[in-house]
Amino acid sequence: MAVLNASVRSANRDGLTFDVRELGPPGGDPVLLLHGFPQRGDSWHGVANRLAESGFRTLAPDQRGYSPRARPAGRNAYRLGEMVDDALAVVDELVGPGARVHLVGHDWGAAVAWRLAARHGERVRTLTAVSVPPPAAYLRSLVTTRQGLASWYVYAFQLPWLPERLLGANGGPFSRRLVASLRRTGQSKEAAQRDAAGLADPAALKAAINWYRGVFSGPPGDTDPPVQVPTLFVWSDGDTALTRQSTELVHKHVTGPFRYVELRGVSHWIPDEAPDQLADLILEHVAEHPA
């Protein structure tokens, strides 16, 4: 398989400018790829390359806080609804006003994707959520299962300044603590250094942590209607951040066609670790539900 080079586009919303990596033919069916913490759009390159070779046009934005020109201050700027509106603005500008896309999200990107599909289903052709369940299912699992223990870092990130101090790069190319933390969760050395280098700027690190702080300042997830579009949910049994119990209520939040797939022996970092498997699943999902 040839490795394609992405072109970097830009999209704007309310004075913020987002960097967006684009692969594939301009006329291909659009696929919006939303990354999670502490990654950027380049974490999708393996998946995007496969989709582009199959004729799809992929758009992978560096989301709010990760794009240098889209880094507002304060936790309230990182409510989930803001990220949903950012994603819609990227589609409106780079695909067309009101355009529909195949939507794929991993980690925090999955949380954004769930809410976007639930509240703006008319903009979504298919949804593929990776690793993270819908916000309401996740929040419920925090208090009813051992997910609360697995998510200890979510509570730790609520503290002021301390997480930034512990994970900061201290003037180097990347934070060795952050690299070590990612490696413990199954991330490869190369990918962990790539992701940590993206947060070497203290402003970028603070913005990334503010995603966790902002989640508790917005409306609760149980205000989302069920997702009606065809939905694929992918989880991996090597995930140390999301437990199997957190996935057990996912189907209750989808009224459209739904499929659950569990990857064996794969860590939380599915797009990096198993890009071909994930791309195959996305291609199957899209083929099963043509427009």
Number of C-alpha atoms within 10 A of each C-alpha: 6 7 11 15 12 18 11 14 15 16 18 17 15 8 8 16 20 26 24 26 23 27 27 25 15 13 10 15 16 26 27 26 29 29 26 22 15 22 26 24 22 18 25 24 23 19 22 32 25 24 22 20 16 13 16 22 23 30 30 29 28 25 26 25 26 24 21 17 14 21 21 16 13 12 19 17 21 26 20 28 17 16 23 20 14 24 26 21 20 26 22 16 15 17 18 11 12 13 16 23 23 21 27 25 26 29 24 25 26 27 26 29 31 31 24 25 25 21 18 15 18 15 18 21 21 27 30 24 28 27 28 28 28 29 24 18 21 24 17 16 21 17 11 12 14 15 21 20 14 14 15 12 13 16 12 13 17 17 11 11 11 12 16 18 13 12 21 22 21 14 10 11 15 22 23 18 14 21 22 15 14 21 16 11 15 18 21 16 13 10 18 23 20 19 23 25 20 19 26 19 18 16 16 19 22 23 25 23 21 21 24 22 24 18 19 15 14 15 12 13 19 14 12 18 14 20 25 20 21 22 27 21 24 22 25 21 16 19 20 16 18 24 24 17 16 24 20 13 16 19 20 11 21 19 14 13 14 18 13 13 12 13 16 11 9 16 22 24 24 27 22 19 17 15 20 18 13 21 18 14 17 23 14 12 20 19 10 11 13 8 8
